[in-house]
Amino acid sequence: MIEIKEISAVQTYAVRLEVLRKGIDLPVHFVGDTAKNTFHLGVFEDNVLVTVASFMKTTNLLFSKEQYQLRGMATLPASRGKGYGKKLLVEAIMLLENKQLEVLWCNARETALTFYLKLDFQIKGEPFEIKNIGKHFLLYKVLNQKIQPTF
Ligand SMILES: CC(C)(COP(=O)(O)OP(=O)(O)OC[C@H]1O[C@@H](n2cnc3c(N)ncnc32)[C@H](O)[C@@H]1OP(=O)(O)O)[C@@H](O)C(=O)NCCC(=O)NCCS
C-alpha cells in the first residue's frame, strides 16, 4: 500500500543520509528544515518511508517573490522507478498551487536531471559545481500557469 503524507524534518534524515549523504561530508539537516513555512512529504510503501522531499519558502532574486525551493529529493534505491518521486512532487505541486505559489525551483544533480525534465521543470542558466557532490542545474517549474510569473 502506498501513502503520501506530511512528515517532520527528523523523519527525512534516514533517507537523506542513505541516498544523499553516503560518503559525503555534509550535514543531513538543512538550514530552514524547521522554519515556519517549510513542509516535508514522505511516500510510505507498506508503512516504510521510502521517498522524501522538503519544500522551503525562499527569496531567490532570480525568481518571483512567491516561490518555494525543493530540497532533499530522494528515493531509497530498492524503491526507485516505481513512480514514488513523481507522485510526491505532483502532490507537493498541488499543495503549492493551492497556496497561490508561482514557482518551485531546485538545484538538481546532473544524474537526476531527466527526472525533473519529465515533470516539466526547465533549466535556468549554466550548470555549476557543488563541492563534494558535483555538477548541478538550476531548475524551475512555473506553478499556477494562469498566474503570469514576474520573471
Ligand atoms: C531522482 C529520484 C528522487 C527519482 O525518484 P523515483 O522515485 O525513482 O522517481 P520515479 O519512479 O517517480 O520516476 C519518474 C520518472 O522519472 C524517471 N527517472 C527517475 N529518476 C531518474 C534518473 N535518475 N534519471 C533518469 N530518469 C529518471 C523514471 O524513469 C520515470 O520515468 P517515466 O515517468 O517515463 O516512467 C531517485 O532516483 C533518487 O533518489 N536518486 C538519487 C538522489 C538524487 O539524485 N536526488 C535528486 C537530487 S537533486
PDBQT file of the ligand as one rigid body, heavy atoms in Angstrom, charges set to zero:
ROOT
HETATM    1  C1  LIG A 201      15.807  11.166  -8.582  1.00  0.00    +0.000 C 
HETATM    2  C2  LIG A 201      14.969  10.249  -7.693  1.00  0.00    +0.000 C 
HETATM    3  C3  LIG A 201      14.499  11.032  -6.462  1.00  0.00    +0.000 C 
HETATM    4  C4  LIG A 201      13.745   9.779  -8.512  1.00  0.00    +0.000 C 
HETATM    5  O1  LIG A 201      12.904   9.040  -7.651  1.00  0.00    +0.000 OA
HETATM    6  P1  LIG A 201      11.995   7.830  -8.154  1.00  0.00    +0.000 P 
HETATM    7  O2  LIG A 201      11.014   7.543  -7.073  1.00  0.00    +0.000 OA
HETATM    8  O3  LIG A 201      12.875   6.709  -8.609  1.00  0.00    +0.000 OA
HETATM    9  O4  LIG A 201      11.314   8.505  -9.436  1.00  0.00    +0.000 OA
HETATM   10  P2  LIG A 201      10.028   7.981 -10.244  1.00  0.00    +0.000 P 
HETATM   11  O5  LIG A 201       9.968   6.496 -10.194  1.00  0.00    +0.000 OA
HETATM   12  O6  LIG A 201       8.828   8.724  -9.779  1.00  0.00    +0.000 OA
HETATM   13  O7  LIG A 201      10.407   8.460 -11.714  1.00  0.00    +0.000 OA
HETATM   14  C5  LIG A 201       9.566   9.283 -12.518  1.00  0.00    +0.000 C 
HETATM   15  C6  LIG A 201      10.128   9.250 -13.927  1.00  0.00    +0.000 C 
HETATM   16  O8  LIG A 201      11.474   9.794 -13.936  1.00  0.00    +0.000 OA
HETATM   17  C7  LIG A 201      12.406   8.819 -14.407  1.00  0.00    +0.000 C 
HETATM   18  N1  LIG A 201      13.603   8.906 -13.561  1.00  0.00    +0.000 N 
HETATM   19  C8  LIG A 201      13.663   8.825 -12.217  1.00  0.00    +0.000 A 
HETATM   20  N2  LIG A 201      14.918   9.001 -11.788  1.00  0.00    +0.000 NA
HETATM   21  C9  LIG A 201      15.666   9.175 -12.907  1.00  0.00    +0.000 A 
HETATM   22  C10 LIG A 201      17.043   9.409 -13.110  1.00  0.00    +0.000 A 
HETATM   23  N3  LIG A 201      17.916   9.476 -12.086  1.00  0.00    +0.000 N 
HETATM   24  N4  LIG A 201      17.485   9.550 -14.380  1.00  0.00    +0.000 NA
HETATM   25  C11 LIG A 201      16.607   9.464 -15.442  1.00  0.00    +0.000 A 
HETATM   26  N5  LIG A 201      15.280   9.256 -15.278  1.00  0.00    +0.000 NA
HETATM   27  C12 LIG A 201      14.819   9.119 -14.042  1.00  0.00    +0.000 A 
HETATM   28  C13 LIG A 201      11.713   7.474 -14.223  1.00  0.00    +0.000 C 
HETATM   29  O9  LIG A 201      12.206   6.521 -15.116  1.00  0.00    +0.000 OA
HETATM   30  C14 LIG A 201      10.257   7.840 -14.504  1.00  0.00    +0.000 C 
HETATM   31  O10 LIG A 201      10.064   7.960 -15.908  1.00  0.00    +0.000 OA
HETATM   32  P3  LIG A 201       8.638   7.584 -16.589  1.00  0.00    +0.000 P 
HETATM   33  O11 LIG A 201       7.632   8.542 -15.966  1.00  0.00    +0.000 OA
HETATM   34  O12 LIG A 201       8.878   7.815 -18.037  1.00  0.00    +0.000 OA
HETATM   35  O13 LIG A 201       8.373   6.167 -16.224  1.00  0.00    +0.000 OA
HETATM   36  C15 LIG A 201      15.770   8.984  -7.260  1.00  0.00    +0.000 C 
HETATM   37  O14 LIG A 201      16.292   8.368  -8.417  1.00  0.00    +0.000 OA
HETATM   38  C16 LIG A 201      16.915   9.272  -6.306  1.00  0.00    +0.000 C 
HETATM   39  O15 LIG A 201      16.712   9.327  -5.095  1.00  0.00    +0.000 OA
HETATM   40  N6  LIG A 201      18.118   9.472  -6.850  1.00  0.00    +0.000 N 
HETATM   41  C17 LIG A 201      19.316   9.706  -6.049  1.00  0.00    +0.000 C 
HETATM   42  C18 LIG A 201      19.248  11.021  -5.306  1.00  0.00    +0.000 C 
HETATM   43  C19 LIG A 201      19.069  12.194  -6.215  1.00  0.00    +0.000 C 
HETATM   44  O16 LIG A 201      19.746  12.355  -7.222  1.00  0.00    +0.000 OA
HETATM   45  N7  LIG A 201      18.121  13.051  -5.816  1.00  0.00    +0.000 N 
HETATM   46  C20 LIG A 201      17.868  14.283  -6.520  1.00  0.00    +0.000 C 
HETATM   47  C21 LIG A 201      18.797  15.297  -6.009  1.00  0.00    +0.000 C 
HETATM   48  S1  LIG A 201      18.666  16.793  -6.951  1.00  0.00    +0.000 SA
ENDROOT
TORSDOF 0
